[in-house]
Amino acid sequence: MKKLISTLGFIIASNLTLANFSFAQTSTNVGLSTGTLNSILDASLAVKIVILILVSLSMTCWGIGWTKYQEFKVL
């Protein structure tokens, strides 16, 4: 058991020391537009249709819930 713990400790320590070295320079400035609206506009027609269906069904459910709330508020 002690040998297993020491082996795991060595593996973890070696991974931590290797993680500190960076061999390639990286840039985080890639110039992609990742906003919600840009993602929807760049999507295919099938994805846009599915999103439209989901949004319309969501609005319908909220409308039904709102009318039920108004009905029960009167009671």
N, C-alpha and C positions, 0 to 999 in steps of 0.2 A: 504494500500500500504506500509506503514512504517513497519507494522508487517511482511509482506512478505519479505521485504528487510532485516530486522533484522534476520528472520529465515534463509534466504539464506546465510547471513553472518556467522551465527552460524554453518551451515552445512559445509561451505567452511573452516572455521577455525578449526573445529573438524577434518575434513579430512586431513588438512595440518599437524596437530599435530600427528595424527595417522600414517601418512606417514613417519614421522621421526624415528619411532621405528622399529627395525628389530628384529623379534622373532626367525628367523632361520638364521644360518650362511650359506652363499652361496658361491660357488666357480665359478669363470668365466673360469677356466682352465679345459675344458672338453675333449680336445684332438680330436676334430672333424676336418676333412679336409673339408673346405668349399670353396675351390677354384673352378673356373669355369671348368677347365679340370677334376678335381676329380668328380664334380657333373655330368658331361657328362658321364664319364667312369662308374660311379655307377648307371646310369639310366637304365631303362629297354630297351629292343630291340625296342619296338614301339616308345619310346621317341627318341632313337638314329636315327631311320629312319626318323621321323618327322624333327629333327634338320638337318639331311643331306639334306632332300628335301628343307627346308627353306634356307639353306646356298647356295645350288646350284641355286635355283631360284633367290636369291639375287645377286649372281655373274652374272647370266644371265642378270638381269635387269641393273646392272652396266655396263656390256659389251654393251648392246643395247644403253644405254645412252652415253657411250664413243664414239661409232661409230656415233651416231647422232651429237654429239659435233664436231667430226672431219669433218663430212659432211657439217655442217653449218659454220664451220670455213673457209672452202674453198670458200663458197659463198661470 
